């Protein structure tokens, strides 16, 4: 139906409201509409006139108010837009930092979209930002690593696999600085020796019993002692390298074997319990003891009980033997004396008498490896240098041990007995030497710096595994970015609280903010770090 004009509406309303009989039909026929439409027009015209006479705002006034509200709404949106001020530089910093924390490019783009809406960068743009920052981190680390390698005296080594390709990892245990994270084609001795070659000041290496790593350390020692190698003068002055076997894997393997041993013992005990239950059921039924059924059940229960008792006793002996072997790795013996290789070897030899069977073969190999007790040789030498007087040294070690026991654990207050023991031992030290306080400071520093396990590498590997869970692979660029961020990240708690690994290692930088370091020119940074004011 064609659209009717306003005059037609008024004509239809006049015919309905003021017309005579038959006017509505004639008007509808002339207008080309139905009678119902005419009645609707009349109602709307009447309502419009009534509204106009009611004294409300006019149509023009309403339109003007709508225009004002729309303008006010536009101004409010314009004022709101700059409140989330994320310039392109800040967006890049956000993306690079989030990637160093372990987020993927898609996750970073999603977070930026929540903040910026339609102005957020695409996933491809985020990927380019992260890749550019990671490449700058690699160039920057080339400069920083040259200084770190001169400061690293102790290092823990291990490898982690990413898509069947190893990543060689090295961590300095006292500062927890990651000084090595390199993708390699393999983990052979030649590869490890090449990775360790720049570390010319190493005194101690803690690692597992891997054959490739062991071969690499042998090659590294040979090259460092070879006078024909580059840097021969520095190599001749380098101290002998102490190789320590990682006790973390030894304890982990022993705990695995003990779990299997106790699980087997519990299975034997459950079988005896089932047979005993059968015998008890026969007694409950009143079956005579001389009957063949009762005698057979009694013999089976007695035999199972004897076997279960024997297996449980064997498991207890093996656990006690392991605890004795584990005590050989403590710094202080139960009698209060400093542990040494001879006493620890005797304890291990006594424990090995019970640790028999194929399950314990790997643990026996670890325990009989001479590198397992290398840390005790280092400890004895360092303590002798810190305090040459044997009697005073023994008293200071005892005082340190008492103070370690007095440290509150789990929120509990130290006992009064330990407080009295500390006062007594402190008095003993005062009687032995007037300068006991300085000697105690040196002895305590030596005892605190003993490294027996490469657990810090496992901590670092857990960081890499987190990245593996969010990325398809770990590229060398991503490893460099993460390593730079980790070494510049300040610890939030613990004894290292408030300082980053680079600070703890002794590397003095113009800034410890990873993003600000990425803005430095590598050559300018290298020139500035070469001064004595910045490089420790």
Secondary structure, 3 states (H helix, E strand, C coil): CCCCCHHHHHHHHHHHHHCCCCHHHHHHHHHCCCHHHHHHHHHHHHHHHHHHHCCCCCHHHHHHHHHHHHHHHHHHHHHHHCCCCCCHHHHHHHHHHHHHHCCCHHHHHHHHHHHHHHHCCCHHHHHHHHHHHHHHHHHHHHHHHHHHHHHCCEEEEEEEEECCEEEEEEEECCCCEEEEEEECCCCCHHHHHHHHCCCCCCCEEEECCCHHHHHHHHHHHHHHHCCCCCCHHHHHHCCCCEEEECHHHHHHHHHHHHHHHHHHHHHHHHHHHHHHHHHHHHHHHCCCCCCHHHHHHHHHHHHHHHHHHHHHHHHHHHHHHHHHHHHCCCCECCCCCECCHHHHHHHHHHHHCCCCCHHHHHHHHHHHCHHHHHHHHHHHHHHHHHCCCHHHHHHHHHHHHHHHHHCCCCCCCCCHHHHHHHHHHHHHHHHHCCCHHHHHHHHHHHHHCCCCCCHHHHHHHHHHHHHHHHCCCCCHHHHHHHHHHHHHCEECCCCCECCEHHHHHCECCCCCCHHHHHCCCHHHHHHHHCCCCCEC
